Amino acid sequence: MTSLPDTISPEKWLVHLFSAKSVAEGGTVRRKVSDVERLIGRERFLFEIRRRGYRVVENAGQFIVFCNREPIYVLN
């Protein structure tokens, strides 16, 4: 993924995120929680995830988005 400018609109950020090759292939993408909150806000981010039918988990300051509608299992 290419680097982004210092300032970017929320809409452009979302287009950039969801145009990633791994999204198109039904894989995963990872983003820092602090970046998401600073650039578009947690509510907007989660709305866009739900709108697409994806799932997201948060761990250690990262959001991991599963870009498919498959179930998620936490294995210990």
PDB file with SEQRES, HELIX, SHEET and CRYST1 records, atoms N, CA, C and O in Angstrom:
SEQRES   1 A   76  MET THR SER LEU PRO ASP THR ILE SER PRO GLU LYS TRP          
SEQRES   2 A   76  LEU VAL HIS LEU PHE SER ALA LYS SER VAL ALA GLU GLY          
SEQRES   3 A   76  GLY THR VAL ARG ARG LYS VAL SER ASP VAL GLU ARG LEU          
SEQRES   4 A   76  ILE GLY ARG GLU ARG PHE LEU PHE GLU ILE ARG ARG ARG          
SEQRES   5 A   76  GLY TYR ARG VAL VAL GLU ASN ALA GLY GLN PHE ILE VAL          
SEQRES   6 A   76  PHE CYS ASN ARG GLU PRO ILE TYR VAL LEU ASN                  
HELIX    1 AA1 PRO A   10  PHE A   18  1                                   9    
HELIX    2 AA2 LYS A   21  ALA A   24  1                                   4    
HELIX    3 AA3 VAL A   33  LEU A   39  1                                   7    
HELIX    4 AA4 ARG A   42  ARG A   52  1                                  11    
SHEET    1 AA1 3 THR A  28  LYS A  32  0                                        
SHEET    2 AA1 3 GLN A  62  PHE A  66 -1                                        
SHEET    3 AA1 3 ARG A  55  ASN A  59 -1                                        
CRYST1    1.000    1.000    1.000  90.00  90.00  90.00 P 1           1          
ATOM      1  N   MET A   1       0.851  -1.169   0.000  1.00  0.00           N  
ATOM      2  CA  MET A   1       0.000   0.000   0.000  1.00  0.00           C  
ATOM      3  C   MET A   1       0.900   1.236   0.000  1.00  0.00           C  
ATOM      4  O   MET A   1       1.923   1.274   0.684  1.00  0.00           O  
ATOM      5  N   THR A   2       0.514   2.214  -0.754  1.00  0.00           N  
ATOM      6  CA  THR A   2       1.313   3.430  -0.860  1.00  0.00           C  
ATOM      7  C   THR A   2       1.124   4.304   0.365  1.00  0.00           C  
ATOM      8  O   THR A   2       0.130   4.174   1.079  1.00  0.00           O  
ATOM      9  N   SER A   3       2.080   5.198   0.612  1.00  0.00           N  
ATOM     10  CA  SER A   3       1.967   6.083   1.765  1.00  0.00           C  
ATOM     11  C   SER A   3       0.973   7.201   1.472  1.00  0.00           C  
ATOM     12  O   SER A   3       0.759   7.580   0.321  1.00  0.00           O  
ATOM     13  N   LEU A   4       0.377   7.712   2.530  1.00  0.00           N  
ATOM     14  CA  LEU A   4      -0.636   8.753   2.412  1.00  0.00           C  
ATOM     15  C   LEU A   4      -0.049  10.108   2.761  1.00  0.00           C  
ATOM     16  O   LEU A   4       0.957  10.179   3.468  1.00  0.00           O  
ATOM     17  N   PRO A   5      -0.657  11.183   2.281  1.00  0.00           N  
ATOM     18  CA  PRO A   5      -0.207  12.523   2.677  1.00  0.00           C  
ATOM     19  C   PRO A   5      -0.526  12.758   4.152  1.00  0.00           C  
ATOM     20  O   PRO A   5      -1.291  12.009   4.759  1.00  0.00           O  
ATOM     21  N   ASP A   6       0.072  13.813   4.722  1.00  0.00           N  
ATOM     22  CA  ASP A   6      -0.137  14.119   6.132  1.00  0.00           C  
ATOM     23  C   ASP A   6      -1.605  14.405   6.449  1.00  0.00           C  
ATOM     24  O   ASP A   6      -2.082  14.045   7.525  1.00  0.00           O  
ATOM     25  N   THR A   7      -2.317  15.042   5.538  1.00  0.00           N  
ATOM     26  CA  THR A   7      -3.743  15.296   5.730  1.00  0.00           C  
ATOM     27  C   THR A   7      -4.510  14.635   4.598  1.00  0.00           C  
ATOM     28  O   THR A   7      -4.101  14.699   3.438  1.00  0.00           O  
ATOM     29  N   ILE A   8      -5.612  14.006   4.937  1.00  0.00           N  
ATOM     30  CA  ILE A   8      -6.429  13.316   3.946  1.00  0.00           C  
ATOM     31  C   ILE A   8      -7.867  13.353   4.439  1.00  0.00           C  
ATOM     32  O   ILE A   8      -8.122  13.251   5.639  1.00  0.00           O  
ATOM     33  N   SER A   9      -8.796  13.498   3.518  1.00  0.00           N  
ATOM     34  CA  SER A   9     -10.205  13.521   3.915  1.00  0.00           C  
ATOM     35  C   SER A   9     -10.634  12.119   4.343  1.00  0.00           C  
ATOM     36  O   SER A   9     -10.072  11.129   3.877  1.00  0.00           O  
ATOM     37  N   PRO A  10     -11.614  12.033   5.216  1.00  0.00           N  
ATOM     38  CA  PRO A  10     -12.109  10.713   5.631  1.00  0.00           C  
ATOM     39  C   PRO A  10     -12.562   9.859   4.439  1.00  0.00           C  
ATOM     40  O   PRO A  10     -12.332   8.650   4.417  1.00  0.00           O  
ATOM     41  N   GLU A  11     -13.197  10.482   3.465  1.00  0.00           N  
ATOM     42  CA  GLU A  11     -13.671   9.742   2.304  1.00  0.00           C  
ATOM     43  C   GLU A  11     -12.516   9.150   1.498  1.00  0.00           C  
ATOM     44  O   GLU A  11     -12.568   7.992   1.084  1.00  0.00           O  
ATOM     45  N   LYS A  12     -11.483   9.946   1.280  1.00  0.00           N  
ATOM     46  CA  LYS A  12     -10.317   9.441   0.539  1.00  0.00           C  
ATOM     47  C   LYS A  12      -9.605   8.343   1.317  1.00  0.00           C  
ATOM     48  O   LYS A  12      -9.126   7.373   0.730  1.00  0.00           O  
ATOM     49  N   TRP A  13      -9.533   8.493   2.630  1.00  0.00           N  
ATOM     50  CA  TRP A  13      -8.895   7.477   3.466  1.00  0.00           C  
ATOM     51  C   TRP A  13      -9.650   6.158   3.342  1.00  0.00           C  
ATOM     52  O   TRP A  13      -9.036   5.099   3.214  1.00  0.00           O  
ATOM     53  N   LEU A  14     -10.977   6.221   3.381  1.00  0.00           N  
ATOM     54  CA  LEU A  14     -11.785   5.008   3.265  1.00  0.00           C  
ATOM     55  C   LEU A  14     -11.618   4.359   1.892  1.00  0.00           C  
ATOM     56  O   LEU A  14     -11.509   3.137   1.796  1.00  0.00           O  
ATOM     57  N   VAL A  15     -11.597   5.162   0.839  1.00  0.00           N  
ATOM     58  CA  VAL A  15     -11.377   4.624  -0.506  1.00  0.00           C  
ATOM     59  C   VAL A  15     -10.017   3.937  -0.567  1.00  0.00           C  
ATOM     60  O   VAL A  15      -9.889   2.843  -1.116  1.00  0.00           O  
ATOM     61  N   HIS A  16      -9.012   4.583  -0.004  1.00  0.00           N  
ATOM     62  CA  HIS A  16      -7.662   4.020   0.008  1.00  0.00           C  
ATOM     63  C   HIS A  16      -7.637   2.686   0.760  1.00  0.00           C  
ATOM     64  O   HIS A  16      -7.059   1.710   0.280  1.00  0.00           O  
ATOM     65  N   LEU A  17      -8.256   2.648   1.920  1.00  0.00           N  
ATOM     66  CA  LEU A  17      -8.283   1.428   2.730  1.00  0.00           C  
ATOM     67  C   LEU A  17      -8.984   0.292   2.001  1.00  0.00           C  
ATOM     68  O   LEU A  17      -8.433  -0.802   1.875  1.00  0.00           O  
ATOM     69  N   PHE A  18     -10.196   0.545   1.522  1.00  0.00           N  
ATOM     70  CA  PHE A  18     -11.000  -0.517   0.950  1.00  0.00           C  
ATOM     71  C   PHE A  18     -10.651  -0.837  -0.505  1.00  0.00           C  
ATOM     72  O   PHE A  18     -11.282  -1.706  -1.107  1.00  0.00           O  
ATOM     73  N   SER A  19      -9.673  -0.162  -1.071  1.00  0.00           N  
ATOM     74  CA  SER A  19      -9.202  -0.522  -2.411  1.00  0.00           C  
ATOM     75  C   SER A  19      -7.933  -1.377  -2.339  1.00  0.00           C  
ATOM     76  O   SER A  19      -7.349  -1.709  -3.371  1.00  0.00           O  
ATOM     77  N   ALA A  20      -7.515  -1.727  -1.144  1.00  0.00           N  
ATOM     78  CA  ALA A  20      -6.329  -2.575  -0.978  1.00  0.00           C  
ATOM     79  C   ALA A  20      -6.570  -3.949  -1.609  1.00  0.00           C  
ATOM     80  O   ALA A  20      -7.691  -4.459  -1.604  1.00  0.00           O  
ATOM     81  N   LYS A  21      -5.527  -4.524  -2.140  1.00  0.00           N  
ATOM     82  CA  LYS A  21      -5.613  -5.825  -2.798  1.00  0.00           C  
ATOM     83  C   LYS A  21      -6.165  -6.890  -1.850  1.00  0.00           C  
ATOM     84  O   LYS A  21      -6.975  -7.721  -2.260  1.00  0.00           O  
ATOM     85  N   SER A  22      -5.737  -6.872  -0.598  1.00  0.00           N  
ATOM     86  CA  SER A  22      -6.199  -7.884   0.355  1.00  0.00           C  
ATOM     87  C   SER A  22      -7.696  -7.773   0.627  1.00  0.00           C  
ATOM     88  O   SER A  22      -8.342  -8.778   0.922  1.00  0.00           O  
ATOM     89  N   VAL A  23      -8.252  -6.576   0.534  1.00  0.00           N  
ATOM     90  CA  VAL A  23      -9.704  -6.397   0.702  1.00  0.00           C  
ATOM     91  C   VAL A  23     -10.418  -7.086  -0.461  1.00  0.00           C  
ATOM     92  O   VAL A  23     -11.369  -7.837  -0.249  1.00  0.00           O  
ATOM     93  N   ALA A  24      -9.966  -6.834  -1.674  1.00  0.00           N  
ATOM     94  CA  ALA A  24     -10.581  -7.422  -2.863  1.00  0.00           C  
ATOM     95  C   ALA A  24     -10.505  -8.948  -2.847  1.00  0.00           C  
ATOM     96  O   ALA A  24     -11.369  -9.625  -3.404  1.00  0.00           O  
ATOM     97  N   GLU A  25      -9.474  -9.477  -2.210  1.00  0.00           N  
ATOM     98  CA  GLU A  25      -9.281 -10.927  -2.149  1.00  0.00           C  
ATOM     99  C   GLU A  25      -9.964 -11.559  -0.940  1.00  0.00           C  
ATOM    100  O   GLU A  25      -9.863 -12.769  -0.736  1.00  0.00           O  
ATOM    101  N   GLY A  26     -10.664 -10.746  -0.129  1.00  0.00           N  
ATOM    102  CA  GLY A  26     -11.348 -11.280   1.047  1.00  0.00           C  
ATOM    103  C   GLY A  26     -10.420 -11.559   2.213  1.00  0.00           C  
ATOM    104  O   GLY A  26     -10.732 -12.382   3.074  1.00  0.00           O  
ATOM    105  N   GLY A  27      -9.291 -10.886   2.249  1.00  0.00           N  
ATOM    106  CA  GLY A  27      -8.294 -11.088   3.303  1.00  0.00           C  
ATOM    107  C   GLY A  27      -8.498 -10.162   4.485  1.00  0.00           C  
ATOM    108  O   GLY A  27      -9.629  -9.883   4.882  1.00  0.00           O  
ATOM    109  N   THR A  28      -7.404  -9.692   5.040  1.00  0.00           N  
ATOM    110  CA  THR A  28      -7.453  -8.812   6.207  1.00  0.00           C  
ATOM    111  C   THR A  28      -6.636  -7.552   5.954  1.00  0.00           C  
ATOM    112  O   THR A  28      -5.718  -7.533   5.135  1.00  0.00           O  
ATOM    113  N   VAL A  29      -7.000  -6.494   6.688  1.00  0.00           N  
ATOM    114  CA  VAL A  29      -6.195  -5.281   6.734  1.00  0.00           C  
ATOM    115  C   VAL A  29      -6.065  -4.885   8.194  1.00  0.00           C  
ATOM    116  O   VAL A  29      -6.931  -5.185   9.016  1.00  0.00           O  
ATOM    117  N   ARG A  30      -4.981  -4.216   8.498  1.00  0.00           N  
ATOM    118  CA  ARG A  30      -4.701  -3.812   9.875  1.00  0.00           C  
ATOM    119  C   ARG A  30      -4.399  -2.325   9.885  1.00  0.00           C  
ATOM    120  O   ARG A  30      -3.670  -1.820   9.032  1.00  0.00           O  
ATOM    121  N   ARG A  31      -4.972  -1.626  10.868  1.00  0.00           N  
ATOM    122  CA  ARG A  31      -4.721  -0.193  11.014  1.00  0.00           C  
ATOM    123  C   ARG A  31      -4.594   0.158  12.486  1.00  0.00           C  
ATOM    124  O   ARG A  31      -5.252  -0.445  13.334  1.00  0.00           O  
ATOM    125  N   LYS A  32      -3.751   1.130  12.790  1.00  0.00           N  
ATOM    126  CA  LYS A  32      -3.612   1.613  14.158  1.00  0.00           C  
ATOM    127  C   LYS A  32      -4.906   2.280  14.612  1.00  0.00           C  
ATOM    128  O   LYS A  32      -5.495   3.070  13.875  1.00  0.00           O  
ATOM    129  N   VAL A  33      -5.340   1.961  15.814  1.00  0.00           N  
ATOM    130  CA  VAL A  33      -6.539   2.576  16.375  1.00  0.00           C  
ATOM    131  C   VAL A  33      -6.375   4.087  16.421  1.00  0.00           C  
ATOM    132  O   VAL A  33      -7.301   4.822  16.076  1.00  0.00           O  
ATOM    133  N   SER A  34      -5.207   4.557  16.843  1.00  0.00           N  
ATOM    134  CA  SER A  34      -4.986   6.001  16.959  1.00  0.00           C  
ATOM    135  C   SER A  34      -5.104   6.695  15.602  1.00  0.00           C  
ATOM    136  O   SER A  34      -5.615   7.813  15.532  1.00  0.00           O  
ATOM    137  N   ASP A  35      -4.646   6.061  14.528  1.00  0.00           N  
ATOM    138  CA  ASP A  35      -4.775   6.643  13.190  1.00  0.00           C  
ATOM    139  C   ASP A  35      -6.236   6.705  12.757  1.00  0.00           C  
ATOM    140  O   ASP A  35      -6.691   7.716  12.223  1.00  0.00           O  
ATOM    141  N   VAL A  36      -6.957   5.630  12.989  1.00  0.00           N  
ATOM    142  CA  VAL A  36      -8.376   5.598  12.628  1.00  0.00           C  
ATOM    143  C   VAL A  36      -9.126   6.696  13.376  1.00  0.00           C  
ATOM    144  O   VAL A  36      -9.904   7.439  12.778  1.00  0.00           O  
ATOM    145  N   GLU A  37      -8.893   6.798  14.679  1.00  0.00           N  
ATOM    146  CA  GLU A  37      -9.597   7.802  15.482  1.00  0.00           C  
ATOM    147  C   GLU A  37      -9.225   9.222  15.054  1.00  0.00           C  
ATOM    148  O   GLU A  37     -10.074  10.113  15.065  1.00  0.00           O  
ATOM    149  N   ARG A  38      -7.985   9.434  14.685  1.00  0.00           N  
ATOM    150  CA  ARG A  38      -7.526  10.760  14.273  1.00  0.00           C  
ATOM    151  C   ARG A  38      -8.047  11.139  12.889  1.00  0.00           C  
ATOM    152  O   ARG A  38      -8.420  12.289  12.660  1.00  0.00           O  
ATOM    153  N   LEU A  39      -8.072  10.188  11.976  1.00  0.00           N  
ATOM    154  CA  LEU A  39      -8.397  10.491  10.580  1.00  0.00           C  
ATOM    155  C   LEU A  39      -9.888  10.450  10.253  1.00  0.00           C  
ATOM    156  O   LEU A  39     -10.375  11.299   9.506  1.00  0.00           O  
ATOM    157  N   ILE A  40     -10.617   9.484  10.797  1.00  0.00           N  
ATOM    158  CA  ILE A  40     -12.041   9.404  10.454  1.00  0.00           C  
ATOM    159  C   ILE A  40     -12.953   9.217  11.659  1.00  0.00           C  
ATOM    160  O   ILE A  40     -14.159   9.440  11.553  1.00  0.00           O  
ATOM    161  N   GLY A  41     -12.409   8.818  12.791  1.00  0.00           N  
ATOM    162  CA  GLY A  41     -13.234   8.569  13.973  1.00  0.00           C  
ATOM    163  C   GLY A  41     -13.678   7.119  14.046  1.00  0.00           C  
ATOM    164  O   GLY A  41     -13.941   6.474  13.031  1.00  0.00           O  
ATOM    165  N   ARG A  42     -13.754   6.628  15.265  1.00  0.00           N  
ATOM    166  CA  ARG A  42     -14.117   5.235  15.510  1.00  0.00           C  
ATOM    167  C   ARG A  42     -15.534   4.927  14.994  1.00  0.00           C  
ATOM    168  O   ARG A  42     -15.746   3.898  14.353  1.00  0.00           O  
ATOM    169  N   GLU A  43     -16.495   5.809  15.269  1.00  0.00           N  
ATOM    170  CA  GLU A  43     -17.885   5.560  14.860  1.00  0.00           C  
ATOM    171  C   GLU A  43     -18.011   5.400  13.349  1.00  0.00           C  
ATOM    172  O   GLU A  43     -18.648   4.462  12.870  1.00  0.00           O  
ATOM    173  N   ARG A  44     -17.413   6.304  12.611  1.00  0.00           N  
ATOM    174  CA  ARG A  44     -17.483   6.244  11.139  1.00  0.00           C  
ATOM    175  C   ARG A  44     -16.811   4.981  10.621  1.00  0.00           C  
ATOM    176  O   ARG A  44     -17.333   4.319   9.724  1.00  0.00           O  
ATOM    177  N   PHE A  45     -15.662   4.649  11.181  1.00  0.00           N  
ATOM    178  CA  PHE A  45     -14.933   3.447  10.781  1.00  0.00           C  
ATOM    179  C   PHE A  45     -15.803   2.203  10.997  1.00  0.00           C  
ATOM    180  O   PHE A  45     -15.947   1.377  10.096  1.00  0.00           O  
ATOM    181  N   LEU A  46     -16.374   2.078  12.184  1.00  0.00           N  
ATOM    182  CA  LEU A  46     -17.190   0.897  12.486  1.00  0.00           C  
ATOM    183  C   LEU A  46     -18.446   0.855  11.623  1.00  0.00           C  
ATOM    184  O   LEU A  46     -18.888  -0.224  11.227  1.00  0.00           O  
ATOM    185  N   PHE A  47     -19.026   2.017  11.328  1.00  0.00           N  
ATOM    186  CA  PHE A  47     -20.176   2.068  10.436  1.00  0.00           C  
ATOM    187  C   PHE A  47     -19.811   1.498   9.068  1.00  0.00           C  
ATOM    188  O   PHE A  47     -20.562   0.699   8.507  1.00  0.00           O  
ATOM    189  N   GLU A  48     -18.661   1.903   8.528  1.00  0.00           N  
ATOM    190  CA  GLU A  48     -18.235   1.438   7.207  1.00  0.00           C  
ATOM    191  C   GLU A  48     -17.930  -0.058   7.213  1.00  0.00           C  
ATOM    192  O   GLU A  48     -18.188  -0.745   6.225  1.00  0.00           O  
ATOM    193  N   ILE A  49     -17.391  -0.560   8.304  1.00  0.00           N  
ATOM    194  CA  ILE A  49     -17.131  -1.998   8.432  1.00  0.00           C  
ATOM    195  C   ILE A  49     -18.458  -2.759   8.400  1.00  0.00           C  
ATOM    196  O   ILE A  49     -18.613  -3.720   7.646  1.00  0.00           O  
ATOM    197  N   ARG A  50     -19.413  -2.321   9.225  1.00  0.00           N  
ATOM    198  CA  ARG A  50     -20.730  -2.987   9.284  1.00  0.00           C  
ATOM    199  C   ARG A  50     -21.450  -2.895   7.936  1.00  0.00           C  
ATOM    200  O   ARG A  50     -22.064  -3.864   7.491  1.00  0.00           O  
ATOM    201  N   ARG A  51     -21.376  -1.754   7.303  1.00  0.00           N  
ATOM    202  CA  ARG A  51     -22.056  -1.545   6.020  1.00  0.00           C  
ATOM    203  C   ARG A  51     -21.602  -2.551   4.969  1.00  0.00           C  
ATOM    204  O   ARG A  51     -22.391  -2.976   4.125  1.00  0.00           O  
ATOM    205  N   ARG A  52     -20.348  -2.923   5.021  1.00  0.00           N  
ATOM    206  CA  ARG A  52     -19.781  -3.874   4.066  1.00  0.00           C  
ATOM    207  C   ARG A  52     -19.964  -5.328   4.509  1.00  0.00           C  
ATOM    208  O   ARG A  52     -19.666  -6.250   3.749  1.00  0.00           O  
ATOM    209  N   GLY A  53     -20.449  -5.535   5.726  1.00  0.00           N  
ATOM    210  CA  GLY A  53     -20.634  -6.892   6.228  1.00  0.00           C  
ATOM    211  C   GLY A  53     -19.351  -7.530   6.722  1.00  0.00           C  
ATOM    212  O   GLY A  53     -19.283  -8.750   6.869  1.00  0.00           O  
ATOM    213  N   TYR A  54     -18.329  -6.720   6.981  1.00  0.00           N  
ATOM    214  CA  TYR A  54     -17.048  -7.224   7.465  1.00  0.00           C  
ATOM    215  C   TYR A  54     -17.063  -7.325   8.988  1.00  0.00           C  
ATOM    216  O   TYR A  54     -18.015  -6.890   9.637  1.00  0.00           O  
ATOM    217  N   ARG A  55     -16.021  -7.891   9.543  1.00  0.00           N  
ATOM    218  CA  ARG A  55     -15.835  -7.993  10.993  1.00  0.00           C  
ATOM    219  C   ARG A  55     -14.525  -7.316  11.341  1.00  0.00           C  
ATOM    220  O   ARG A  55     -13.608  -7.245  10.523  1.00  0.00           O  
ATOM    221  N   VAL A  56     -14.449  -6.820  12.566  1.00  0.00           N  
ATOM    222  CA  VAL A  56     -13.225  -6.166  13.026  1.00  0.00           C  
ATOM    223  C   VAL A  56     -12.982  -6.547  14.478  1.00  0.00           C  
ATOM    224  O   VAL A  56     -13.919  -6.663  15.268  1.00  0.00           O  
ATOM    225  N   VAL A  57     -11.722  -6.738  14.818  1.00  0.00           N  
ATOM    226  CA  VAL A  57     -11.318  -6.948  16.207  1.00  0.00           C  
ATOM    227  C   VAL A  57     -10.293  -5.876  16.562  1.00  0.00           C  
ATOM    228  O   VAL A  57      -9.620  -5.322  15.692  1.00  0.00           O  
ATOM    229  N   GLU A  58     -10.191  -5.599  17.843  1.00  0.00           N  
ATOM    230  CA  GLU A  58      -9.206  -4.633  18.335  1.00  0.00           C  
ATOM    231  C   GLU A  58      -8.310  -5.332  19.335  1.00  0.00           C  
ATOM    232  O   GLU A  58      -8.781  -6.024  20.237  1.00  0.00           O  
ATOM    233  N   ASN A  59      -7.009  -5.142  19.164  1.00  0.00           N  
ATOM    234  CA  ASN A  59      -6.043  -5.731  20.070  1.00  0.00           C  
ATOM    235  C   ASN A  59      -4.753  -4.929  20.016  1.00  0.00           C  
ATOM    236  O   ASN A  59      -4.253  -4.610  18.937  1.00  0.00           O  
ATOM    237  N   ALA A  60      -4.220  -4.609  21.184  1.00  0.00           N  
ATOM    238  CA  ALA A  60      -2.905  -3.963  21.311  1.00  0.00           C  
ATOM    239  C   ALA A  60      -2.781  -2.715  20.435  1.00  0.00           C  
ATOM    240  O   ALA A  60      -1.749  -2.492  19.803  1.00  0.00           O  
ATOM    241  N   GLY A  61      -3.849  -1.899  20.404  1.00  0.00           N  
ATOM    242  CA  GLY A  61      -3.782  -0.657  19.646  1.00  0.00           C  
ATOM    243  C   GLY A  61      -3.950  -0.809  18.153  1.00  0.00           C  
ATOM    244  O   GLY A  61      -3.654   0.121  17.403  1.00  0.00           O  
ATOM    245  N   GLN A  62      -4.420  -1.962  17.701  1.00  0.00           N  
ATOM    246  CA  GLN A  62      -4.613  -2.220  16.278  1.00  0.00           C  
ATOM    247  C   GLN A  62      -6.044  -2.681  16.021  1.00  0.00           C  
ATOM    248  O   GLN A  62      -6.633  -3.392  16.835  1.00  0.00           O  
ATOM    249  N   PHE A  63      -6.593  -2.270  14.885  1.00  0.00           N  
ATOM    250  CA  PHE A  63      -7.822  -2.845  14.369  1.00  0.00           C  
ATOM    251  C   PHE A  63      -7.407  -3.852  13.308  1.00  0.00           C  
ATOM    252  O   PHE A  63      -6.587  -3.541  12.444  1.00  0.00           O  
ATOM    253  N   ILE A  64      -7.962  -5.045  13.365  1.00  0.00           N  
ATOM    254  CA  ILE A  64      -7.757  -6.031  12.317  1.00  0.00           C  
ATOM    255  C   ILE A  64      -9.121  -6.267  11.685  1.00  0.00           C  
ATOM    256  O   ILE A  64     -10.055  -6.719  12.348  1.00  0.00           O  
ATOM    257  N   VAL A  65      -9.226  -5.956  10.401  1.00  0.00           N  
ATOM    258  CA  VAL A  65     -10.484  -6.065   9.680  1.00  0.00           C  
ATOM    259  C   VAL A  65     -10.448  -7.327   8.836  1.00  0.00           C  
ATOM    260  O   VAL A  65      -9.527  -7.531   8.045  1.00  0.00           O  
ATOM    261  N   PHE A  66     -11.449  -8.166   9.008  1.00  0.00           N  
ATOM    262  CA  PHE A  66     -11.617  -9.369   8.209  1.00  0.00           C  
ATOM    263  C   PHE A  66     -12.571  -9.011   7.069  1.00  0.00           C  
ATOM    264  O   PHE A  66     -13.766  -8.817   7.293  1.00  0.00           O  
ATOM    265  N   CYS A  67     -12.054  -8.925   5.880  1.00  0.00           N  
ATOM    266  CA  CYS A  67     -12.792  -8.401   4.729  1.00  0.00           C  
ATOM    267  C   CYS A  67     -13.562  -9.504   4.021  1.00  0.00           C  
ATOM    268  O   CYS A  67     -13.434  -9.697   2.812  1.00  0.00           O  
ATOM    269  N   ASN A  68     -14.352 -10.212   4.786  1.00  0.00           N  
ATOM    270  CA  ASN A  68     -15.230 -11.256   4.272  1.00  0.00           C  
ATOM    271  C   ASN A  68     -16.331 -11.465   5.307  1.00  0.00           C  
ATOM    272  O   ASN A  68     -16.326 -10.831   6.362  1.00  0.00           O  
ATOM    273  N   ARG A  69     -17.248 -12.332   5.011  1.00  0.00           N  
ATOM    274  CA  ARG A  69     -18.383 -12.559   5.919  1.00  0.00           C  
ATOM    275  C   ARG A  69     -18.300 -13.914   6.617  1.00  0.00           C  
ATOM    276  O   ARG A  69     -19.287 -14.415   7.154  1.00  0.00           O  
ATOM    277  N   GLU A  70     -17.124 -14.484   6.597  1.00  0.00           N  
ATOM    278  CA  GLU A  70     -16.918 -15.779   7.248  1.00  0.00           C  
ATOM    279  C   GLU A  70     -16.907 -15.620   8.767  1.00  0.00           C  
ATOM    280  O   GLU A  70     -16.581 -14.544   9.269  1.00  0.00           O  
ATOM    281  N   PRO A  71     -17.261 -16.682   9.509  1.00  0.00           N  
ATOM    282  CA  PRO A  71     -17.205 -16.599  10.974  1.00  0.00           C  
ATOM    283  C   PRO A  71     -15.764 -16.453  11.458  1.00  0.00           C  
ATOM    284  O   PRO A  71     -14.818 -16.847  10.777  1.00  0.00           O  
ATOM    285  N   ILE A  72     -15.626 -15.886  12.630  1.00  0.00           N  
ATOM    286  CA  ILE A  72     -14.311 -15.720  13.260  1.00  0.00           C  
ATOM    287  C   ILE A  72     -14.288 -16.579  14.515  1.00  0.00           C  
ATOM    288  O   ILE A  72     -15.226 -16.557  15.311  1.00  0.00           O  
ATOM    289  N   TYR A  73     -13.224 -17.323  14.683  1.00  0.00           N  
ATOM    290  CA  TYR A  73     -13.052 -18.161  15.858  1.00  0.00           C  
ATOM    291  C   TYR A  73     -11.809 -17.721  16.594  1.00  0.00           C  
ATOM    292  O   TYR A  73     -10.746 -17.568  15.991  1.00  0.00           O  
ATOM    293  N   VAL A  74     -11.932 -17.516  17.897  1.00  0.00           N  
ATOM    294  CA  VAL A  74     -10.764 -17.198  18.721  1.00  0.00           C  
ATOM    295  C   VAL A  74     -10.282 -18.515  19.322  1.00  0.00           C  
ATOM    296  O   VAL A  74     -11.001 -19.164  20.081  1.00  0.00           O  
ATOM    297  N   LEU A  75      -9.073 -18.896  18.976  1.00  0.00           N  
ATOM    298  CA  LEU A  75      -8.513 -20.170  19.422  1.00  0.00           C  
ATOM    299  C   LEU A  75      -7.438 -19.915  20.467  1.00  0.00           C  
ATOM    300  O   LEU A  75      -6.576 -19.053  20.294  1.00  0.00           O  
ATOM    301  N   ASN A  76      -7.499 -20.650  21.519  1.00  0.00           N  
ATOM    302  CA  ASN A  76      -6.495 -20.492  22.595  1.00  0.00           C  
ATOM    303  C   ASN A  76      -5.511 -21.614  22.586  1.00  0.00           C  
ATOM    304  O   ASN A  76      -4.602 -21.646  23.415  1.00  0.00           O  
TER     305      ASN A  76                                                      
END                                                                             
